[in-house]
Amino acid sequence: MGTLLFLGIGIQEIILIALLVLLFFGGKKIPEMMRGLGKGVKSFKEGINGIEDTKKEDKEQKETSTSNSDSEKE
């Protein structure tokens, strides 16, 4: 059986880690942790999208100002 992840972790190791997490945190705490993780990922994606949108707006603004300067020269 091959490894699943880039760290060389196989099925048995993943099952062992899942059991340890379940024992350590308990069944009620895990959904709360996953919810928090999901909110964190969502917030991160929104931040990245905001940065990309800002870059696009800046690029469009530069192109618009460049085309306006070119038309004024003519």
C-alpha positions in Angstrom: 0.0 0.0 0.0 1.4 3.4 -0.9 1.6 6.6 1.1 -1.3 9.1 1.0 0.4 12.3 1.8 3.7 14.0 1.0 5.0 13.2 4.5 4.8 9.4 4.0 1.7 9.0 6.1 -0.4 5.9 5.3 -3.9 4.8 6.2 -2.8 3.2 9.5 -1.1 6.4 10.7 -4.1 8.5 9.8 -6.4 6.2 11.7 -4.1 6.3 14.7 -3.9 10.1 14.7 -7.7 10.3 14.4 -8.2 8.1 17.4 -5.7 10.0 19.4 -7.4 13.3 18.6 -10.8 11.8 19.5 -9.4 10.5 22.9 -7.6 13.8 23.6 -10.3 16.3 22.7 -13.5 14.2 23.1 -16.4 13.8 20.7 -18.1 17.1 21.6 -15.1 19.3 21.1 -14.1 18.1 17.7 -17.0 19.6 15.7 -16.4 22.9 17.5 -12.8 22.8 16.5 -13.6 22.0 12.9 -16.2 24.8 12.7 -13.5 27.2 13.9 -11.0 25.8 11.4 -13.6 26.2 8.6 -14.3 29.8 9.6 -10.6 30.5 9.7 -10.1 29.1 6.2 -13.1 31.1 4.9 -11.7 34.3 6.4 -8.3 33.6 4.8 -9.9 33.0 1.4 -11.9 36.2 1.7 -8.7 38.1 2.5 -6.8 36.6 -0.4 -9.8 37.4 -2.7 -9.8 41.0 -1.4 -6.1 41.4 -2.2 -6.6 40.0 -5.7 -9.6 42.4 -6.3 -7.5 45.3 -5.1 -4.7 44.4 -7.5 -7.2 44.1 -10.4 -8.7 47.5 -9.6 -5.3 49.1 -9.4 -4.3 47.6 -12.7 -7.5 48.7 -14.4 -7.1 52.2 -12.9 -3.5 52.4 -14.3 -4.6 51.3 -17.7 -7.4 53.8 -17.7 -5.1 56.7 -16.7 -2.6 55.6 -19.3 -5.2 55.5 -22.1 -6.5 58.9 -20.9 -3.0 60.4 -21.1 -2.4 58.9 -24.5 -5.7 60.5 -25.9 -4.8 63.9 -24.4 -1.4 63.8 -26.3 -3.2 63.4 -29.6 
